[in-house]
């Protein structure tokens, strides 16, 4: 009976064609580059501005789809049959609809020649836009949408150990493959007022990614941790001097020595980036019980950042949570 049911009800992962999934992921990267270029040109071209808004909306939709409900399912269970066949087909069709929308929006660029080769963006522009998308998609997920994340959030908060108000800074790493929701989990912990905002004297969310500006990162950390006025004072003190990384890092370290800070370093890629941030931005003498959360895809990198006991391995969603999340995203309640 089970074998017959399995043959007659293909899983939703079978219904979503791999070529469609790859097409959308590849297209998203191109869209992000286009948007970075369009941002510099939109004030000169109203048609381009309208088209860029359409591309941006679609990019948000794709990011939401890929990162939040096209999750990697870690088990195969008979409970799959609880999802009706027609619902599975409808869920799979969303991927195909996204592909069609991508092709439609992209064709407008060809028809109106909106983006030319001359306006291709730099890697820094693209990375900056990707950071905006990551932050937007993670911070706009309601608590009710965190299917399968409630337990993970509690476990992460427990690992952070917010009630320990002394001792050296503790580093907690969240590890998992792309698309599992590391940024979402870290964001929800970061935004927890009871556990974080009301416990630490200052907080900052920093997106690292593969390419980042050291000076801009330090300025952003000063603004978030110390306030805009502190940033202005720092720049005023350096007036007439060539702004250097050393100036900003020295100012930040000095001000953080007596503070209990909480910082998220999202999307860390290399040990070199970690060593630079750790050595230049954080004070050596701080026994206030400060905390840093690092999200990364690289388990080996996490092991170099902290001890194994402070590494949170984000697991695949179970089939029940995955199907529930898929249906929520598609507007179907079960």
C-alpha positions as CSV (number, residue, x, y, z in Angstrom):
1,X,0.0,0.0,0.0
2,X,2.8,2.4,0.9
3,X,4.8,1.6,-2.2
4,X,1.7,2.3,-4.4
5,X,1.0,5.6,-2.6
6,X,4.6,6.6,-3.0
7,X,4.5,6.0,-6.8
8,X,1.2,7.9,-7.2
9,X,2.2,10.9,-5.1
10,X,5.6,12.3,-6.2
11,X,7.4,14.5,-3.6
12,X,7.5,18.2,-4.1
13,X,11.2,18.1,-4.6
14,X,10.6,15.9,-7.7
15,X,8.1,18.3,-9.1
16,X,10.5,21.3,-9.1
17,X,12.8,20.9,-12.0
18,X,16.5,21.3,-11.2
19,X,17.0,23.4,-14.3
20,X,14.4,25.9,-13.2
21,X,16.0,26.2,-9.8
22,X,19.4,26.8,-11.3
23,X,18.1,29.3,-13.9
24,X,16.5,31.4,-11.1
25,X,19.6,31.3,-8.9
26,X,21.8,32.4,-11.8
27,X,19.4,35.0,-12.9
28,X,19.2,36.5,-9.4
29,X,23.0,37.2,-9.5
30,X,22.6,39.0,-12.8
31,X,19.6,41.0,-11.5
32,X,21.6,42.1,-8.5
33,X,24.4,43.4,-10.7
34,X,21.9,45.2,-12.9
35,X,20.2,46.9,-9.9
36,X,23.6,48.2,-8.7
37,X,24.2,49.8,-12.1
38,X,20.6,51.0,-12.3
39,X,20.9,52.8,-8.9
40,X,23.5,55.1,-10.3
41,X,21.5,55.9,-13.5
42,X,17.9,56.0,-12.3
43,X,17.8,59.8,-11.8
44,X,18.6,60.3,-15.4
45,X,16.1,57.9,-16.8
46,X,12.5,57.6,-15.5
47,X,11.9,54.4,-17.5
48,X,14.9,52.8,-16.0
49,X,13.7,53.8,-12.5
50,X,10.3,52.1,-13.1
51,X,12.0,48.9,-14.5
52,X,14.5,48.8,-11.6
53,X,11.6,48.8,-9.1
54,X,10.1,45.8,-10.9
55,X,13.4,44.0,-10.9
56,X,13.9,44.8,-7.2
57,X,10.5,43.4,-6.3
58,X,11.1,40.3,-8.2
59,X,14.6,39.9,-6.6
60,X,13.0,40.1,-3.2
61,X,10.5,37.4,-4.2
62,X,13.3,35.1,-5.4
63,X,15.4,35.6,-2.4
64,X,12.4,34.9,-0.2
65,X,11.7,31.7,-2.2
66,X,15.2,30.4,-2.3
67,X,16.3,31.2,1.3
68,X,13.1,30.7,3.2
69,X,10.9,28.0,1.7
70,X,13.0,26.2,-0.9
71,X,14.8,24.5,2.1
72,X,16.8,21.3,1.9
73,X,14.6,18.6,3.4
74,X,16.7,16.3,5.6
75,X,14.4,13.3,5.8
76,X,12.0,11.3,3.8
77,X,8.8,10.5,5.7
78,X,5.4,8.9,5.1
79,X,3.9,12.1,6.3
80,X,4.6,13.5,2.9
81,X,1.4,11.9,1.8
82,X,-0.5,14.3,4.1
83,X,0.1,16.9,1.5
84,X,-2.4,16.6,-1.3
85,X,-1.1,16.0,-4.8
86,X,-2.8,19.1,-6.1
87,X,-1.1,21.2,-3.5
88,X,2.3,19.7,-4.4
89,X,1.7,20.6,-8.0
90,X,0.7,24.1,-7.0
91,X,3.8,24.6,-4.9
92,X,6.1,23.3,-7.7
93,X,4.4,25.7,-10.1
94,X,5.5,28.7,-8.1
95,X,9.1,28.0,-9.2
96,X,8.0,27.9,-12.8
97,X,6.0,31.1,-12.3
98,X,9.1,32.8,-10.9
99,X,11.0,31.7,-14.0
100,X,8.4,33.1,-16.3
101,X,8.4,36.4,-14.4
102,X,12.2,36.6,-14.6
103,X,12.0,36.1,-18.4
104,X,9.3,38.7,-18.7
105,X,11.0,41.4,-16.7
106,X,14.4,40.6,-18.3
107,X,12.9,41.0,-21.8
108,X,11.9,44.6,-21.0
109,X,15.6,45.4,-20.6
110,X,16.2,44.0,-24.1
111,X,13.3,45.8,-25.6
112,X,14.1,49.2,-24.1
113,X,17.9,48.9,-23.9
114,X,17.9,50.0,-20.3
115,X,21.2,48.6,-19.1
116,X,24.2,48.6,-21.4
117,X,27.6,47.0,-21.1
118,X,29.1,50.5,-20.2
119,X,27.1,50.6,-17.0
120,X,28.1,47.2,-15.5
121,X,28.7,47.5,-11.8
122,X,31.7,46.8,-9.7
123,X,31.9,43.9,-7.3
124,X,31.6,46.2,-4.3
125,X,28.3,47.7,-5.7
126,X,26.9,44.2,-6.2
127,X,27.9,43.0,-2.7
128,X,26.4,46.1,-1.2
129,X,23.0,45.4,-2.8
130,X,23.2,41.8,-1.8
131,X,23.7,42.9,1.8
132,X,20.5,45.0,1.6
133,X,18.5,42.0,0.3
134,X,19.8,39.7,3.0
135,X,18.9,42.2,5.7
136,X,15.5,43.0,4.2
137,X,14.5,39.4,3.8
138,X,15.6,38.3,7.2
139,X,14.2,41.3,9.2
140,X,10.7,41.2,7.5
141,X,9.8,37.6,8.5
142,X,7.1,37.5,11.1
143,X,7.5,35.3,14.2
144,X,4.5,33.2,12.9
145,X,6.5,32.5,9.7
146,X,9.4,30.9,11.6
147,X,8.2,27.4,11.0
148,X,10.7,25.0,12.5
149,X,12.8,27.9,13.9
150,X,11.3,28.3,17.4
151,X,13.4,25.6,19.0
152,X,16.5,26.7,17.1
153,X,16.0,30.3,18.4
154,X,15.7,29.1,22.0
155,X,18.7,26.9,21.7
156,X,20.8,29.7,20.2
157,X,19.7,32.2,22.9
158,X,20.6,29.6,25.6
159,X,24.1,29.2,24.0
160,X,24.5,33.0,24.0
161,X,24.0,32.8,27.8
162,X,22.8,36.4,28.2
163,X,22.6,36.2,32.0
164,X,26.3,35.7,32.4
165,X,27.4,39.4,32.8
166,X,31.1,39.0,33.3
167,X,34.0,37.2,31.7
168,X,35.7,37.6,28.4
169,X,33.8,38.0,25.2
170,X,32.2,34.8,24.0
171,X,31.9,33.9,20.3
172,X,29.0,31.7,19.1
173,X,29.0,30.4,15.5
174,X,25.9,29.4,13.5
175,X,26.9,27.0,10.8
176,X,24.9,25.6,7.9
177,X,24.7,25.4,4.1
178,X,23.2,28.2,2.0
179,X,19.5,28.5,2.2
180,X,18.9,26.9,5.7
181,X,18.1,30.2,7.3
182,X,21.3,31.2,9.3
183,X,20.7,34.9,8.7
184,X,17.0,34.6,9.7
185,X,17.9,32.7,12.9
186,X,20.6,35.2,13.9
187,X,18.3,38.1,13.1
188,X,15.5,36.9,15.3
189,X,17.9,36.3,18.2
190,X,19.4,39.8,17.5
191,X,15.9,41.4,17.6
192,X,14.8,39.7,20.8
193,X,14.3,42.6,23.1
194,X,13.8,40.5,26.3
195,X,17.0,38.5,25.7
196,X,19.3,40.8,23.8
197,X,18.2,44.5,23.5
198,X,17.4,44.9,27.2
199,X,20.5,43.0,28.4
200,X,23.4,44.5,26.4
201,X,24.4,48.2,26.5
202,X,25.0,48.3,22.7
203,X,24.3,46.1,19.7
204,X,25.3,45.9,16.0
205,X,24.5,43.8,13.0
206,X,27.3,43.6,10.5
207,X,27.1,41.9,7.1
208,X,30.6,40.7,6.1
209,X,30.2,38.8,2.9
210,X,33.1,38.0,0.5
211,X,34.1,41.6,-0.2
212,X,33.8,44.5,2.2
213,X,35.3,47.9,2.8
214,X,37.2,48.0,6.1
215,X,36.7,51.7,6.6
216,X,32.9,51.5,5.9
217,X,32.5,48.5,8.2
218,X,34.2,50.3,11.1
219,X,32.2,53.5,10.5
220,X,29.0,51.4,10.5
221,X,30.0,49.6,13.7
222,X,30.7,52.9,15.4
223,X,27.3,54.3,14.3
224,X,25.4,51.2,15.6
225,X,27.4,50.6,18.8
226,X,28.1,54.2,19.9
227,X,25.6,56.3,18.1
228,X,25.7,58.9,15.2
229,X,27.0,61.6,17.5
230,X,30.0,59.5,18.4
231,X,30.7,58.9,14.7
232,X,30.5,62.6,14.1
233,X,32.9,63.3,17.0
234,X,35.3,60.8,15.7
235,X,35.3,62.3,12.2
236,X,35.7,65.8,13.7
237,X,38.7,64.7,15.7
238,X,40.2,63.4,12.5
239,X,39.5,66.5,10.5
240,X,42.4,67.5,8.3
241,X,43.8,64.0,8.5
242,X,43.6,61.2,5.9
243,X,41.0,58.8,7.3
244,X,42.7,55.5,8.1
245,X,41.5,52.2,9.3
246,X,43.8,52.5,12.3
247,X,42.1,55.7,13.5
248,X,38.6,54.3,13.4
249,X,39.6,50.9,15.0
250,X,41.5,52.6,17.8
251,X,38.5,54.8,18.6
252,X,36.1,51.8,18.5
253,X,38.3,49.6,20.7
254,X,38.7,52.3,23.3
255,X,35.0,53.1,23.5
256,X,34.0,49.4,23.8
257,X,36.4,48.6,26.6
258,X,33.8,49.5,29.3
259,X,30.7,48.3,27.4
260,X,28.8,45.0,27.3
261,X,28.3,44.7,23.5
262,X,26.4,42.2,21.3
263,X,27.5,42.0,17.7
264,X,26.4,39.7,14.8
265,X,28.9,39.1,12.0
266,X,26.7,37.7,9.3
267,X,28.0,35.7,6.3
268,X,31.7,35.3,7.3
269,X,33.7,33.6,4.5
270,X,37.4,33.6,5.4
271,X,39.6,33.2,8.5
272,X,41.6,36.3,7.3
273,X,38.4,38.4,7.6
274,X,37.7,37.0,11.0
275,X,41.3,37.6,12.3
276,X,41.2,41.2,11.0
277,X,37.8,42.0,12.6
278,X,38.7,40.3,15.8
279,X,42.2,41.9,16.2
280,X,41.3,45.4,15.0
281,X,37.8,46.1,16.2
282,X,37.4,44.4,19.6
283,X,39.1,45.4,22.8
284,X,41.5,42.9,24.4
285,X,40.4,43.9,27.9
286,X,36.7,43.5,28.2
287,X,35.3,41.4,31.0
288,X,31.7,42.5,30.7
289,X,30.3,39.3,29.3
290,X,30.1,40.6,25.7
291,X,28.9,38.3,22.9
292,X,29.5,37.9,19.2
293,X,27.5,35.7,16.9
294,X,29.1,34.6,13.6
295,X,27.1,33.0,10.8
296,X,29.0,31.0,8.2
297,X,28.7,28.1,5.7
298,X,32.2,26.8,6.6
299,X,32.3,24.5,9.6
300,X,36.1,24.5,9.5
301,X,36.1,28.3,9.8
302,X,33.7,28.2,12.7
303,X,36.1,25.8,14.5
304,X,38.8,28.4,14.1
305,X,36.6,31.2,15.5
306,X,35.4,29.4,18.7
307,X,35.2,26.1,20.6
308,X,33.1,23.2,19.4
309,X,30.7,23.7,22.3
310,X,29.8,27.1,21.0
311,X,29.1,26.1,17.4
312,X,25.4,25.8,16.6
313,X,24.8,23.5,13.6
314,X,21.6,24.5,11.9
315,X,19.8,21.4,10.7
316,X,17.6,20.8,7.8
317,X,13.9,21.3,8.3
318,X,11.9,18.1,8.9
319,X,9.4,17.2,6.2
320,X,6.4,18.3,8.3
321,X,7.9,21.8,9.0
322,X,9.1,22.1,5.4
323,X,5.6,21.4,3.9
324,X,4.0,23.7,6.5
325,X,6.4,26.5,5.5
326,X,5.8,25.9,1.8
327,X,2.1,26.2,2.2
328,X,2.4,29.3,4.4
329,X,4.4,31.0,1.7
330,X,2.0,30.0,-1.0
331,X,-1.0,31.3,1.0
332,X,-2.5,27.9,1.7
333,X,-3.3,27.1,5.4
334,X,-3.4,23.6,6.6
